[in-house]
Amino acid sequence: MTKKRKELEINGVSLILYNHDYKDILPHEYLPETIDLVVSDPPYAIGLSNSHSDKIKQDWDKFTSDEYITFMTDWFNEMYRILKEDGTCWFFYGFTRIKEILASIENTEFINLLENHFVYARSKGRASKNKLKSLREECGHLVKSKKYTWNSEEYLRRVVAPYREKGGKKRGWDYGHDGKTPVRWTGLGNVIPIFTALEEVVAEDRRGVVLDIGSGERIPLSGDIYNLQFPVVPSVLNTMEKQVHTAQKAILILVMIILLSSKEGDWVCDCFGGSFSTAIACAITGRNFVGFEKDKDTYEKGIKHILDTPWEKWSTYVKNHISTNEEGKFSFGLRKPMAK
């Protein structure tokens, strides 16, 4: 078999990209306990097709219940094999297949940390006469041992009610980069929307409106992230992140979970590369990457997606909005700098 493999070096890390099914490469070329982190978006088994691909026949998301359990069991077991003892597997899935997902995990030795499964809130799809509109996708958290990597992580948010102690001292917040916006660091929760920016460098790139879950109204993107918001897919940062795959995940969500469960210089694997957004998130955060995409058209578009990424803007955004340093809590000059 001729191997189609491309290696890029971006921001000092390696991105290894295969135009193959992961089953053609991983079992034969990657030894056990080679990978530090798996971040993948497997098929959801809901009959989805990629409207961004020129391929006419697409059957990658069509499974019976039994077929899906077999497919996911095989994938989970391979991820267990390649992960290091302190490694983690984050995977996206659709709630309508939760029965099959849980059955598949039970067929493996993974520890399923249900308390860390989170909801990725997004707005797409339509309601029907007999069901609610879907505003969620799930992300699961599997580990090999209780010694899994877990970094303290917080994101920057605007403070709506900037409280003060007696005497006027600020309580739990400070002024942001503009010297006037009240902001603080907030821990990650189990419902994760995409967050907008507070800075001029990114403000010019925001377009469109979001649905405010509190009022139910459509409001312009403003950077006010005190309420849960459902931004347009794939991201509020439209000129920084182009959609090249129907099932594409937002880079900011991927950045968050990569920072949470790995260290700079670690190896991250994604067996269902698609847009290669996980590769982009790895380059932003200083992680090495190995990924697979078996569809040739999607593979080539994913590589272009990487090459077209505005790296400087992304690095600035992440450095200014996500903290991985406990000492930096409420002290905005002490955050750990991202890889250049």
N, C-alpha and C positions, 0 to 999 in steps of 0.2 A: 504494500500500500504506500503510495506517495504521500508524504506528510506535508501539509501546508501549514507553515508556522511562521509567524512574524514576531520579532522582538523589537520593542521600542524602549528607549531610555528617556524618561521625562522626570524632571525635578530630582534627579539623582537616584531614581528607582527603576527597576526593570518591569516591563509589562510584556508577558509572553502570551501570545494570542494564537489559538489553534482553530483552523477551519475544519473541525472534526467533532463527532460525537465524543463526549468525555470517555465513554466506554472503550473507544479505540486507542486511547492514550494512557489514561491514568493507571489502570491496572498493570500496564506493562512497563511504564517508564518512571513512575513515582513510588518510591519505597514507603513502607508504613511510617507514620509519624513524621511526615515531611512538611506538612502544612500547619500554620498557626491558627488560621481562621477561615471558615467557609461562610460566604455571603452569597446566596443564590435565590433566584426567582424561578422555581420549577414550573412546569405546566400546571394549570389549575383544574384540568379535566372538565372544562365547561364548554368545549367546542369553539374556543376563541381562534381567530385567524389574525395574521399581521397585515393590516391594511397598508403598511409602508413597504411591503415586499412585493417584488414583481412576480414571485412564484405563484402560479395559478392554483395548484393543488397543495393545500396545507392541512395536514392531519396531525400535527404535533401536539394538539391539545384535546384529541378525541380518545377517550378511554371508557371502557365499562368499569363498574365498581371494582371487580376482581383484578382487571388489568391495571388499574391505578394503584391498588395496594401492592401488587407485584413490582410495578415500576418504582414507586417511592421506597419500598423496602430495599430494593437493589441499590438505589441511590444513597439512601441513608447508611447502609452498610459500607459502601465504598467511602463515604465521607468519614465514617468512624475509623476506617483503616488508615486513611492518610493524615488524620488530625493528630497532633501531638497530645500528650496526656493532659496538658492544661488548655487545650484548644476548645473552640466553640463553633457551633454551626447555627447561624441565623438563616432562616428560610421563610419566604413569603408564601402564603397559601390562601385559598378562598374558603370562607366559612361553610359554604354549602357542601364541602367535601371533608368536613371535620371528622366524620366517622372513619373514613378511609385513612386520613392522616394519622389519627391516634392508633388505629390498627397497625399501620406500617411501623410507627415508632416502637410499638410493643414487640415487633419482630427483630429489634436491634438491642444492643447493649447501651444505647444512649440513655442518659438521665434527662428526662423531659421536665424542664423548669417552667411549669405552667404559669407560675406567678410572674414570670418575665415575658410571657407572650404579650405583644402589644398590638393595638389597632392603628393602622396607618390611615388617617382620615384624608379623603380626597373627594372631589366632585366630578363624577362622570356617570354616564348611563342615564336611563330614564325609568320613571315609575310605570306601572301598568295598572290594569283594572283590579288586579287581585294581589298585588305585592308592593312593598315599599321600595323607593329608590335606594339603591346601594350607595352608601357613602363611606365604605370601609373595605380594607383588605387587612389580613392578619399577618403577623410575623412571629414565628416560633423560635424558641431558644433551647438548644440541645447542647449538653456538655458531656465529656468523657469521665470527669471526676469532679469532686467538690473543690478542687484546687484550680478551677478555671480562672483565666485572666479576666479581671474586672477593674476598670479604671474609673475613678470618680470623674463624673462629667456633668457639666452644667451649661445651659445656653443663656444668652443674654435676652432679657425681655424688658419691655417698658413697664414702669410702675404707674398705675392709674391713681392710687391713693398713697402718695409718698408720706408715710407716717414719720412722726418725730417724737422723741422722748421729751420729758419735761426739761425745759431749758433750751429746746430747739435743736438738739442733736439729732442728726438723721438716723433712722432705725432701719437697718437692713437694705439700704440702697445708696446710690451716689449718682452724681451727674455723669452722663455719658460723654462720648467723644466730642459732641458739640458744646459741652459745658453747660447745657441747660435742660436736657431731657433726662428725667429721673429714670434710672435703669437699675437692674439687679441681676444676679445669677440665679437661675432656677433649675432644680434637678429634673432629669427626664422622667416623664410619666408613662403610663401604659396606654395613653392615647396620644399619638404624635402627629400633629399637623405640620405643614411646611411653614417656616417662619419667614417674615419679611424683614427687610433691612432697615437700619436707622441712618445710614450714611449717604452722603452725596454720591459716592462712587458707584453705588448700586441703585440709588433711587431713580436715576435716569433710565434704568433697564426694566422698571416695573410697569406692567401694562394690565388693563382689565379690571375686573371687580371680583370680590369674594362674597360668599354667603356668610353673614354674621349669625352664628348659631344662637346668640342671645336674643337678637331682635327679629331674626328671620328676614332681614332686609339685605339687598345687594348693596355693598358699599365699595367705594374706590379703594384700591390697595394703598395703605397709608403708612405701614410700618407699625401700627398699633397692634401688638400681639398679646394683649391682656385677655382676649376672648379666644375661644377655639374658632379657627377659621378654616374653611374648605377652599383652598386655592385652585386655580385652573391647573390642569394636568399638562406637562409633567411637573411644572414648577412655576413659582411666581417670577422667577428670574428668566424671563422668556428669551432675551437676547444672549444670555449666558448658557442656556441649556435648551437645545433644539430636540424636539421629539422625532425619533427615527424608528421607533418600534411601538406597536399598539400597547404592549404590556410593560412599557418602560417605567422604571421607578425613579423618583426624584433623587438627585445627587445628594442633597442635604440630609435626607433620611439615611442614605448609605454612609455618608461621612460620620454621622452620629454613632451608628452601631460599630463602625470600624474603629473609631477612637475608643469606644467603650470596651472593646474586647480584644485589642491587640496593641503591640508596641511598634514604634518606628523601626523600620527595617524588617518587620515580620513578613511572612508570605501569606497572601490571601488567595483563595480559590473560588471561582464562579463557574459552574458547569453549564450554565444556560446564559451565555454572554449577552445575546440580544444587542442592545445599543452600546454595550460595554461601559455603561454608567458606573459599574463597580470598579472598573479599571481606572476611570477618571477620579473617582473618590479616593482610590488608593494613592494615585499620584499626588493628589492634593494634600493627603495626610502623611506621606512619606513611607508608604508600605509597598512592597513588591507584589506582583500580581501574576497569576496564571489563570487563563480563561479559555472557554470553549464555545464555539457557535458553529453548528453543522450546516446551516443554510448559507450558501455562498453569497447571495445578494445581501442578506442581513449582516454577514461577517464584514463585507466591504464597507457597508454604510456605518457599521459600528466603529471601524478603524478611522473613517473620516470624521466621525463624531469626536473621537479622541483628539485627532490632529487639529480640529477646528476649535477646541476648547480654549477660552480666554483664561489662561492659568493665573495670571497676575491678579485678575479680579477675584477669582475663586479663593486664592490664598489670602488676600486681604479680607474677604468676607468671613472666612472661617476663623482666621486669627482674631478678628474683632468681635466675633459673636458666639464662639464656643470655647469654654474653659475646661482644661483637664488638670488643673492645679488647685488643690484644696487651699493653699495659701493665698490664692488670688480671689477668694470669696469676698465680694464687695470692694476689692482693691484692684482697680482696673489697670494698674501698671504691672501686675505681677503674674499675668497669665503665661503659661508655657507657650513659647513661640512655635509655630508650625514649621515643618521642613521647608527650606527654600526651594 
